Amino acid sequence: MEKIKICLLVFPAMLFLLAQPASSQESFNFSKGGNVHEQVIYSWNHYYRDYFNSEIQRRLFKDGDVYVLYDVQMGGLQSFVEMTRRCKDLKQINEVVDMLNPIFSSLQPISSQDSSTGWICTGGNICTAYNYVGKEVPLCSSQFLGLLGAVATTIVETIPEKQRTPAQRAFISQAFNTMAVQLNRWLSPGYFKAIQRRFFSTPADTRDGSTRFFFSDKDLWHLTILSDLAELHTSGVQPIAQDGRAAFQSLHKKKEGIRLIFDLFLARTTLTQSANGTRADLDRGFWKYFFDNRYAHYEGTQSPVVWKKNNNDEWQMITVVPWDSTYLSDDAGWDISHSRRLVPAFETFVRNRNNIKNIWGYDNPAFDPVALRQAYANQITEKIWNEDDEYPLFSNYWSGDNGWYRVAYANQTGRQFAGYPPYGMNKSMPLGGYPVWGAFHPVLKTIFRNIFSLSQSEDSTAKSFMSKYYPGVSARKNRNNAHGQIHNLSFLSDLVEISP
């Protein structure tokens, strides 16, 4: 396939790329200061910065919707922050700080019985549908704390203390305070008992489809936050208020439980030797009976469910591919979208292995973040990728299974969603942070740069392929399609390296 080079074409509110024929992938400069880095910065300055600010103002402060915290982290901001760390983009770091600092003002007591603070949902479609109004949504909060930790550690690594602005100093102290308070609340005696119970469970214990034995995304965020706290504390950062100081002291008394969370992550990482080294799978087999995974082995093109209107003019779900037990996968675990949490986790684990040991006392020799990250990256190329350099595709499940995922998901809320078909979650790879693993995995670097090339191509086959398998990834989109555009921030940010 003919590769392309780029030149910039500026529109009033967005940056687009004008594709022209070229001989190789090297026409794109992915290094700091190169044309891809410049595109990200331009797009941030002329669109994304204002977009995030407006979403936070509208959804959090006006509507009381805490899911904006989840969406801001998932929508590309964390990848952008990591790029600013690598490239030392000081102006943009400061702008992210100015954007996020006001969010601390929306913290409030969890309940009349619990004065520790958190983000409480008071509106929004999702909170209303799931009866979360008036409650904390821990997944949204923990995911956002992962972003706060990334920003705070970027500041301490990039900007010497004497050169930090008052806003930056306030941010890192507020972030530390907020991370400590909320994490201390979540790491309760009941939580540690559940960790202990899960540590000794096996896939055979999950026959009822319950999630109680899973290693969850919240567990992984807890470890990510703990790692960032260790780095901030080692760097001399202190909580800004008494509740944060008390919470951090309390966390120090929970080292035994904290060590067990790390050990559970290791226990749920299945390592397999292959010709190309070690590869890693997460929670393999524990999700076999999970409702979302019940069609993991069904790879047919026919959607298992459809919706039709009944005699009362109401939408009714009809099952057209009856479920069969053969559709269950013995190896089913996380899907490739949820597994994106591995990327920020390993970014901080690799930086902070010694800090984790010194602050939390965790010194298991099996916890080797560099080797583990390499093994998880190997899983992509050996089990998930279709081994096609020119037209890369990725299976839906981290195990390599490629059946339907989340058939009729959230049907109880009125959502008419058939599910993700085979190769239906491809865009989770370029948009999920995984391209940064190309820095140490040459095959992944080639794959993701080829996807970028495809996204810029005028070739009809390439455009058809991207439209079918990577909707929302191409830079050639209507500039008014904000949702699609916002996701490209993560892909482009993750492609930028320190050196070519």
Secondary structure, DSSP 8 states (H G I E B T S, - for coil): --EEEEEEEE-SS-EEEEEEEESSGGGS--BTTSHHHHHHHHHIIIIIHHHHHHHIIIIIIIT--THHHHHHIIIIIHHHHHHHHHHT-HHHHHHHHHHHGGGGGG-EES-SS---EE-EE---HHHHHTT-TTEE-HHHHHHHHHHHHHHHHHHHHHS-GGG--HHHHHHHHHHHHHHHHHHHHHS-HHHHHHHHHHHT--GGGGTT--STTS--HHHHHHHHHHHHHHHHHHTT---SSHHHHHHHHHHHTTHHHHHHHHHHHHHTEEEEEETTEEEEEESTTTTTT-GGGTTTT---SS-SEEEEE-TTS-EEEEESS---GGG--TT---BTTGGGGHHHHHHHHHHTHHHHHHHH----TT--HHHHHHHHHHHIIIIIB-S-SSS--B-SBTTS--S-BSTTTTGGGT-----B-TTTTTTHHHHTTGGGGGGT-HHHHHHHHHHHHHHH---HHHHHHHHHH-TTT-S-S-TT-HHHHHHHHHHHHHH-BS--
